[in-house]
Amino acid sequence: MKTITIREACIEDAPLILQFIIDLAIYEKAQHEVKTSLAELKEGLFSKHSTAHALICLADDKPIGFAVYFYSFSTWLGKNGLYLEDLYVSPDHRNLGVGKAILKHLANLAIEKGCERFEWSVLDWNQPAIDFYRSVGAKPQDEWIKYRLSGERLKELALS
């Protein structure tokens, strides 16, 4: 059995994180949507004003996955939440408990920080991920519809 460790990412991990992001995008059939550069990733995750955080998961000291998360806030609860933006485990290390270890690590962080919620999104076609999330007790929030403004539409609203 391999030794699984999870640690906070550091700026030296940025090239590795970028590769994991690309690997995740390939899996999600969206590689063309990855627009970030190494410099942008370093700024977004490791600058003094960053609001996002990253974890690196290792098996016997070999990087096998990552997670990116940030804190949100619920006005109804008056408490923070933890939002998981991305979770990726390399294909040859799936179904070994690695994803659950990352979720457990994040759940402990959420509790430690006084968060009332731990949330994320999953693509509706990604049945393996849906099954995995349900297996750890997560419930889909079907009553909410996710909306997004980006690119030109975001600029148009800002300038209107």
Protein Blocks (a to p, Z undefined) as FASTA:
>chain_A
ZZdddddddfklmmmmmmmmmmmmmmnopmmmpmbdfklmmmmmmmmkbcbdcddddeeh
iafbdcdddddddfklopacdddfbdcddfklgonommmmmmmmmmmmmmmnopabdcdd
ddfklmmlmmmmmmnopacdfkbccdddehjllmmmmmZZ
